[in-house]
Amino acid sequence: MSMKSLLAEVSRLHYPRPPATPEQIAAFETRMGWKLDEDLRALYLHCNGATLFAPLPDVNYHLLPLERIERARTAILGRDDDSAGAATHYCVVDMQDGDYVLVDVAQQAGGSYPLLDAFHETYPEEAPRIAASFEEFLEKALCSGNRSFWLSSEPPEE
């Protein structure tokens, strides 16, 4: 499914926020020191974050708005130093249980940042790749039945 189709589904069936402006995106990129990849740029121009399947606070997938994106080591461990994880890991999805989905802005391949699982009890020692791009992540999340698709072998609930 294309990113455009996935974002249309987010708008139709989920809980998107209003879009970010190009000026907000430029300010974010300047502040962070890295550029959004094509998939993330499309997301934020479409909606500045969203929740999937349910509104806050009863949600598993909270696609963070630009103003809430921060280094994983700060969000998870409360300190911004190299002993707490890579400086290139940024939280983009809050799973609402102390766990996050990250992008690694140092690992761009084919124009996309990979997405990693950050389990609060094992990060930074473990951060397995769960998707090669945000588009892949979003497609799997939307088909997950509100489960962490990378953790469950069970079929989604209907």
C-alpha positions as CSV (number, residue, x, y, z in Angstrom):
1,M,0.0,0.0,0.0
2,S,1.3,3.5,-0.8
3,M,2.1,6.1,1.9
4,K,-0.8,8.2,0.4
5,S,-3.2,5.3,0.9
6,L,-2.0,4.6,4.4
7,L,-2.4,8.3,5.4
8,A,-5.9,8.3,3.9
9,E,-6.7,5.3,6.1
10,V,-5.3,7.1,9.1
11,S,-7.7,10.0,8.4
12,R,-10.7,7.8,7.7
13,L,-10.5,5.3,10.5
14,H,-8.2,6.7,13.2
15,Y,-7.4,9.9,15.1
16,P,-5.1,12.3,13.3
17,R,-4.1,15.7,14.5
18,P,-4.1,18.7,12.2
19,P,-1.1,18.8,9.8
20,A,2.2,20.5,10.5
21,T,3.1,23.5,8.4
22,P,6.2,23.5,6.2
23,E,7.5,26.1,8.6
24,Q,7.0,23.9,11.6
25,I,8.9,21.0,9.8
26,A,11.8,23.4,8.9
27,A,12.0,24.6,12.5
28,F,11.9,21.0,13.8
29,E,14.7,20.0,11.4
30,T,16.8,23.0,12.4
31,R,16.3,22.3,16.1
32,M,17.1,18.5,15.8
33,G,19.9,18.8,13.3
34,W,18.5,16.1,11.0
35,K,16.0,16.0,8.1
36,L,12.8,14.0,8.1
37,D,12.8,11.2,5.5
38,E,10.2,11.2,2.7
39,D,7.7,9.0,4.7
40,L,7.9,11.0,7.9
41,R,7.7,14.3,5.9
42,A,4.5,12.9,4.3
43,L,3.1,12.0,7.7
44,Y,3.7,15.4,9.3
45,L,2.4,17.3,6.3
46,H,-0.7,15.1,6.5
47,C,-1.1,15.1,10.3
48,N,1.2,16.3,13.1
49,G,0.9,13.0,14.9
50,A,-2.1,10.7,15.4
51,T,-3.4,7.8,17.5
52,L,-4.3,4.6,15.9
53,F,-7.4,2.5,16.9
54,A,-8.4,4.7,19.9
55,P,-8.1,8.3,21.1
56,L,-5.8,9.3,23.9
57,P,-5.3,8.1,26.6
58,D,-6.6,4.6,25.8
59,V,-4.2,4.0,22.9
60,N,-1.3,1.7,22.1
61,Y,0.0,3.5,19.0
62,H,0.6,7.2,19.6
63,L,2.4,8.7,16.5
64,L,4.1,11.6,18.2
65,P,3.7,15.2,17.1
66,L,6.9,17.0,16.1
67,E,7.1,18.9,19.4
68,R,7.2,15.6,21.3
69,I,10.0,13.9,19.3
70,E,13.1,13.6,21.4
71,R,16.2,11.4,21.8
72,A,15.3,7.9,23.0
73,R,17.9,8.0,25.7
74,T,16.2,11.1,27.2
75,A,12.7,9.8,26.9
76,I,13.4,6.3,28.2
77,L,16.3,6.7,30.6
78,G,16.0,10.4,31.5
79,R,19.6,11.4,30.6
80,D,21.2,12.6,27.4
81,D,24.6,11.0,27.5
82,D,26.3,8.2,25.5
83,S,26.0,5.6,28.3
84,A,22.2,5.9,27.8
85,G,22.1,5.0,24.1
86,A,22.8,6.3,20.7
87,A,22.5,10.0,20.1
88,T,20.9,9.1,16.7
89,H,17.9,7.3,18.1
90,Y,14.7,9.4,18.3
91,C,11.2,8.4,19.6
92,V,8.5,8.7,17.0
93,V,5.8,6.4,18.4
94,D,4.9,6.1,22.1
95,M,3.4,2.7,22.8
96,Q,2.0,4.2,26.1
97,D,3.6,1.6,28.4
98,G,7.1,3.1,28.7
99,D,8.1,1.6,25.4
100,Y,8.8,3.4,22.1
101,V,9.3,2.9,18.5
102,L,12.4,4.8,17.3
103,V,14.0,6.0,14.1
104,D,17.8,5.7,13.8
105,V,18.8,8.8,11.8
106,A,22.3,7.4,11.3
107,Q,21.1,4.3,9.4
108,Q,19.2,5.8,6.5
109,A,19.0,3.3,3.6
110,G,17.2,3.8,0.4
111,G,16.1,7.2,1.6
112,S,14.3,5.8,4.7
113,Y,15.2,5.6,8.4
114,P,14.8,2.1,10.0
115,L,12.4,1.8,12.9
116,L,13.5,0.0,16.1
117,D,11.7,-1.4,19.1
118,A,12.8,0.2,22.3
119,F,11.6,-1.9,25.3
120,H,12.3,0.3,28.3
121,E,13.8,-2.6,30.3
122,T,16.4,-3.6,27.7
123,Y,17.1,-0.3,25.9
124,P,19.9,0.6,24.9
125,E,21.4,-2.9,24.9
126,E,18.6,-4.1,22.7
127,A,16.8,-2.2,20.0
128,P,15.8,-4.6,17.3
129,R,14.8,-3.4,13.8
130,I,11.0,-3.9,13.3
131,A,10.6,-2.1,9.9
132,A,12.9,-0.7,7.2
133,S,10.8,2.4,6.7
134,F,8.0,4.3,8.3
135,E,5.7,3.3,5.4
136,E,6.3,-0.4,6.2
137,F,5.8,0.3,10.0
138,L,2.5,2.1,9.4
139,E,1.2,-0.6,7.0
140,K,1.9,-3.3,9.6
141,A,0.5,-1.2,12.5
142,L,-2.7,-0.5,10.7
143,C,-3.2,-4.3,10.1
144,S,-2.2,-5.2,13.6
145,G,-5.6,-5.0,15.3
146,N,-4.0,-2.6,17.9
147,R,-1.3,-5.1,18.8
148,S,2.5,-4.6,18.7
149,F,2.8,-6.5,15.5
150,W,6.5,-7.3,16.0
151,L,5.7,-9.0,19.3
152,S,2.6,-11.1,18.5
153,S,2.3,-14.2,16.4
154,E,-1.4,-14.2,17.0
155,P,-3.7,-13.0,14.1
156,P,-5.2,-9.6,14.7
157,E,-8.6,-9.4,16.4
158,E,-11.5,-8.7,14.0
